[in-house]
Amino acid sequence: MARSADAASMIPATPATGDVSVLLRVACVKSEYLIFTITVLPLIEFA
């Protein structure tokens, strides 16, 4: 628990960094979904 607290304290808890991390998370999920649709849907259609 002490290690996680130290790691969290090193990251500045400002709304800006929080928003950026959320945006990065959303962008990663969208890109993964896009790659999934591009690679899997054609396989399903041709199968």
N, CA, C and O atoms as a GROMACS GRO file, in nm:
protein
  188
    1MET      N    1   0.084  -0.120   0.000
    1MET     CA    2   0.000   0.000   0.000
    1MET      C    3   0.087   0.125   0.000
    1MET      O    4   0.052   0.224  -0.064
    2ALA      N    5   0.199   0.121   0.070
    2ALA     CA    6   0.286   0.239   0.078
    2ALA      C    7   0.342   0.272  -0.060
    2ALA      O    8   0.353   0.389  -0.096
    3ARG      N    9   0.376   0.168  -0.137
    3ARG     CA   10   0.432   0.194  -0.270
    3ARG      C   11   0.329   0.262  -0.359
    3ARG      O   12   0.362   0.357  -0.430
    4SER      N   13   0.205   0.214  -0.357
    4SER     CA   14   0.103   0.275  -0.442
    4SER      C   15   0.077   0.420  -0.400
    4SER      O   16   0.054   0.506  -0.484
    5ALA      N   17   0.081   0.446  -0.269
    5ALA     CA   18   0.061   0.583  -0.222
    5ALA      C   19   0.174   0.673  -0.269
    5ALA      O   20   0.150   0.786  -0.311
    6ASP      N   21   0.298   0.623  -0.264
    6ASP     CA   22   0.411   0.703  -0.312
    6ASP      C   23   0.399   0.730  -0.462
    6ASP      O   24   0.425   0.841  -0.507
    7ALA      N   25   0.361   0.629  -0.538
    7ALA     CA   26   0.348   0.647  -0.682
    7ALA      C   27   0.237   0.747  -0.714
    7ALA      O   28   0.251   0.829  -0.804
    8ALA      N   29   0.127   0.740  -0.639
    8ALA     CA   30   0.016   0.832  -0.663
    8ALA      C   31   0.054   0.974  -0.625
    8ALA      O   32   0.012   1.069  -0.690
    9SER      N   33   0.133   0.989  -0.519
    9SER     CA   34   0.171   1.124  -0.475
    9SER      C   35   0.267   1.188  -0.574
    9SER      O   36   0.273   1.311  -0.582
   10MET      N   37   0.342   1.107  -0.650
   10MET     CA   38   0.434   1.164  -0.749
   10MET      C   39   0.359   1.226  -0.866
   10MET      O   40   0.410   1.319  -0.929
   11ILE      N   41   0.238   1.176  -0.896
   11ILE     CA   42   0.160   1.231  -1.007
   11ILE      C   43   0.080   1.350  -0.955
   11ILE      O   44   0.005   1.335  -0.858
   12PRO      N   45   0.093   1.468  -1.015
   12PRO     CA   46   0.016   1.584  -0.969
   12PRO      C   47  -0.133   1.562  -0.990
   12PRO      O   48  -0.178   1.532  -1.101
   13ALA      N   49  -0.210   1.576  -0.883
   13ALA     CA   50  -0.354   1.551  -0.890
   13ALA      C   51  -0.427   1.677  -0.933
   13ALA      O   52  -0.503   1.735  -0.856
   14THR      N   53  -0.404   1.720  -1.057
   14THR     CA   54  -0.473   1.837  -1.110
   14THR      C   55  -0.579   1.792  -1.209
   14THR      O   56  -0.563   1.687  -1.271
   15PRO      N   57  -0.685   1.868  -1.226
   15PRO     CA   58  -0.790   1.830  -1.320
   15PRO      C   59  -0.737   1.812  -1.462
   15PRO      O   60  -0.788   1.729  -1.537
   16ALA      N   61  -0.634   1.889  -1.499
   16ALA     CA   62  -0.581   1.881  -1.636
   16ALA      C   63  -0.523   1.743  -1.662
   16ALA      O   64  -0.555   1.681  -1.763
   17THR      N   65  -0.438   1.693  -1.571
   17THR     CA   66  -0.377   1.562  -1.592
   17THR      C   67  -0.484   1.453  -1.588
   17THR      O   68  -0.475   1.355  -1.660
   18GLY      N   69  -0.585   1.470  -1.504
   18GLY     CA   70  -0.693   1.372  -1.498
   18GLY      C   71  -0.768   1.367  -1.630
   18GLY      O   72  -0.799   1.259  -1.680
   19ASP      N   73  -0.798   1.485  -1.686
   19ASP     CA   74  -0.870   1.488  -1.814
   19ASP      C   75  -0.787   1.424  -1.924
   19ASP      O   76  -0.839   1.350  -2.008
   20VAL      N   77  -0.657   1.451  -1.923
   20VAL     CA   78  -0.570   1.395  -2.027
   20VAL      C   79  -0.568   1.243  -2.017
   20VAL      O   80  -0.574   1.174  -2.119
   21SER      N   81  -0.558   1.190  -1.896
   21SER     CA   82  -0.554   1.045  -1.880
   21SER      C   83  -0.685   0.982  -1.926
   21SER      O   84  -0.686   0.875  -1.987
   22VAL      N   85  -0.797   1.048  -1.895
   22VAL     CA   86  -0.927   0.996  -1.939
   22VAL      C   87  -0.936   0.999  -2.091
   22VAL      O   88  -0.983   0.904  -2.153
   23LEU      N   89  -0.891   1.110  -2.152
   23LEU     CA   90  -0.896   1.120  -2.298
   23LEU      C   91  -0.808   1.013  -2.362
   23LEU      O   92  -0.846   0.953  -2.462
   24LEU      N   93  -0.690   0.989  -2.304
   24LEU     CA   94  -0.602   0.885  -2.358
   24LEU      C   95  -0.667   0.748  -2.346
   24LEU      O   96  -0.657   0.666  -2.438
   25ARG      N   97  -0.734   0.724  -2.234
   25ARG     CA   98  -0.800   0.595  -2.216
   25ARG      C   99  -0.910   0.576  -2.320
   25ARG      O  100  -0.922   0.470  -2.380
   26VAL      N  101  -0.991   0.682  -2.340
   26VAL     CA  102  -1.100   0.673  -2.439
   26VAL      C  103  -1.043   0.653  -2.579
   26VAL      O  104  -1.096   0.574  -2.657
   27ALA      N  105  -0.934   0.725  -2.611
   27ALA     CA  106  -0.874   0.711  -2.743
   27ALA      C  107  -0.821   0.570  -2.764
   27ALA      O  108  -0.835   0.514  -2.873
   28CYS      N  109  -0.761   0.511  -2.661
   28CYS     CA  110  -0.709   0.374  -2.672
   28CYS      C  111  -0.823   0.277  -2.696
   28CYS      O  112  -0.811   0.187  -2.779
   29VAL      N  113  -0.934   0.294  -2.623
   29VAL     CA  114  -1.047   0.203  -2.640
   29VAL      C  115  -1.104   0.216  -2.780
   29VAL      O  116  -1.137   0.116  -2.844
   30LYS      N  117  -1.117   0.340  -2.829
   30LYS     CA  118  -1.173   0.360  -2.963
   30LYS      C  119  -1.082   0.300  -3.069
   30LYS      O  120  -1.130   0.237  -3.164
   31SER      N  121  -0.951   0.318  -3.055
   31SER     CA  122  -0.858   0.264  -3.155
   31SER      C  123  -0.861   0.111  -3.152
   31SER      O  124  -0.854   0.047  -3.257
   32GLU      N  125  -0.870   0.052  -3.033
   32GLU     CA  126  -0.879  -0.093  -3.023
   32GLU      C  127  -1.007  -0.144  -3.089
   32GLU      O  128  -1.006  -0.245  -3.159
   33TYR      N  129  -1.118  -0.073  -3.068
   33TYR     CA  130  -1.245  -0.113  -3.129
   33TYR      C  131  -1.237  -0.101  -3.281
   33TYR      O  132  -1.288  -0.186  -3.353
   34LEU      N  133  -1.171   0.007  -3.329
   34LEU     CA  134  -1.156   0.026  -3.473
   34LEU      C  135  -1.074  -0.086  -3.534
   34LEU      O  136  -1.110  -0.141  -3.638
   35ILE      N  137  -0.962  -0.120  -3.470
   35ILE     CA  138  -0.877  -0.229  -3.520
   35ILE      C  139  -0.955  -0.361  -3.517
   35ILE      O  140  -0.943  -0.442  -3.609
   36PHE      N  141  -1.034  -0.381  -3.412
   36PHE     CA  142  -1.113  -0.504  -3.401
   36PHE      C  143  -1.212  -0.513  -3.517
   36PHE      O  144  -1.224  -0.619  -3.579
   37THR      N  145  -1.281  -0.403  -3.547
   37THR     CA  146  -1.380  -0.406  -3.655
   37THR      C  147  -1.313  -0.428  -3.789
   37THR      O  148  -1.366  -0.500  -3.874
   38ILE      N  149  -1.197  -0.365  -3.811
   38ILE     CA  150  -1.129  -0.378  -3.940
   38ILE      C  151  -1.079  -0.520  -3.961
   38ILE      O  152  -1.085  -0.571  -4.073
   39THR      N  153  -1.031  -0.586  -3.856
   39THR     CA  154  -0.969  -0.717  -3.873
   39THR      C  155  -1.070  -0.831  -3.861
   39THR      O  156  -1.059  -0.930  -3.933
   40VAL      N  157  -1.169  -0.819  -3.772
   40VAL     CA  158  -1.257  -0.932  -3.743
   40VAL      C  159  -1.380  -0.934  -3.834
   40VAL      O  160  -1.420  -1.041  -3.880
   41LEU      N  161  -1.440  -0.819  -3.862
   41LEU     CA  162  -1.562  -0.818  -3.943
   41LEU      C  163  -1.540  -0.876  -4.083
   41LEU      O  164  -1.623  -0.954  -4.128
   42PRO      N  165  -1.433  -0.840  -4.154
   42PRO     CA  166  -1.410  -0.905  -4.285
   42PRO      C  167  -1.396  -1.056  -4.273
   42PRO      O  168  -1.443  -1.129  -4.360
   43LEU      N  169  -1.332  -1.104  -4.168
   43LEU     CA  170  -1.318  -1.249  -4.148
   43LEU      C  171  -1.455  -1.312  -4.129
   43LEU      O  172  -1.480  -1.421  -4.180
   44ILE      N  173  -1.543  -1.246  -4.055
   44ILE     CA  174  -1.677  -1.300  -4.031
   44ILE      C  175  -1.756  -1.301  -4.162
   44ILE      O  176  -1.830  -1.396  -4.189
   45GLU      N  177  -1.740  -1.196  -4.243
   45GLU     CA  178  -1.816  -1.189  -4.368
   45GLU      C  179  -1.768  -1.295  -4.468
   45GLU      O  180  -1.850  -1.356  -4.536
   46PHE      N  181  -1.636  -1.317  -4.476
   46PHE     CA  182  -1.583  -1.413  -4.572
   46PHE      C  183  -1.600  -1.557  -4.526
   46PHE      O  184  -1.601  -1.648  -4.608
   47ALA      N  185  -1.613  -1.578  -4.397
   47ALA     CA  186  -1.623  -1.713  -4.344
   47ALA      C  187  -1.756  -1.778  -4.388
   47ALA      O  188  -1.782  -1.893  -4.354
   0.00000   0.00000   0.00000
